Amino acid sequence: MTSLVRLDLSFNNLVRVDPAIGDLVSLEILWLNDNPLREVPVEISKCHKLRELDLKNTYIISLPREMANLSSLLMLTLDGCPMKESLAQNYSEGMASIH
């Protein structure tokens, strides 16, 4: 499954993402939206081809710092997440502020 490019796990009542997600080195699109997730595993930073990450309507309040290494990440959706105000402002400024 290391050649998987798109993974849609939205609306699956997921409370955690397995750290093995980092093994999906070809992953470009990951949809985790509308799940009761509280955190994103740091191993996601190994998905260097990731271009789109949808976390809207989850319980994510912060992201691993290592995600700044995802230089291909163009779209990060956090709408409806209970982010800390300072982080929400940084993320709303666009991907350049994250990288």
N, C-alpha and C positions, 0 to 999 in steps of 0.2 A: 504493500500500500504506500510505499514511499513516493510513488509517482502520482498520487492523488493531487489534483489541482484545485478542486472546489469541494468544500464540505459544508453542508447545511444541517446544523443541529438545532435550529430554532424551534421553539414551542415543544421542547422535549422534557420539561421539568428537571433539567440538569442542575445539580447543586455544586458540582465541581467538574473541572476538566482534567482528565488524566495527564500527568506530566509527559507521557509518551507522545503527546501532540507535537513535541519538538522533533520527533523522528520523521514527521511529514515534511521533508525538506523541499518538496516541489509545490507545497501548498501556496496558492495565490489568493484564494478567497475563503474566508471563514465566517460563517454566520452563526452566532451564539445568542442572538437576540431572543427576548421574551422567555428567559429562563431565570430561575431564582439563584443565579450565580453570585457569589460574593467576592471572588478573586479570580485572577487570571494567572496560571502558572508561569513562572519565570522561564520555563523551557520553551514557551512560545517564541522567545527571542531567537531561537535556532531556525525558525521558519523564515529564512532570509529573502525568499521570493514573495512573501506575503504582501499583497497590494491593498487588500480590503479586509477590514475587521469590523463586524457589526456586533456591538454589545448593547444596543438600545434595549430599554425596559428590563434591565438586570439590576442587581443590587451591588454592582461594582462601585467602590468608593475611591479606589486608587489603582494605578497600574504599575507593574514592575519597571524600575528604572532602565533595565536592560532592553526594554522595548524601543528605546531611543536608537538602538543599533539596527532597527528594521528600516533601512534606507529605502526600500521599495514600497513601504507603506504609504499609500496615497489617500486612503479613506479610512477614518476611524469614527464610528458612529457611537455616541454615548448618550443620546437623547433619552430622557427618562431615568437616568441613573442618579442616585443620591450622592453625587460627587461633592467633595469639599469645595467651598467657593473658590479658593485660590487655584485649585487644580482645574476646576471647570473653566475658569477664565483662561488659563494657559492652553488647555485643549481647544477651546473655542477660537484661539488665535491661529489655528491651522497646523498642518504637519510640520512646517518649518520650526515652530516653537518647540515641538517634541523632539525633532532630530537635533 
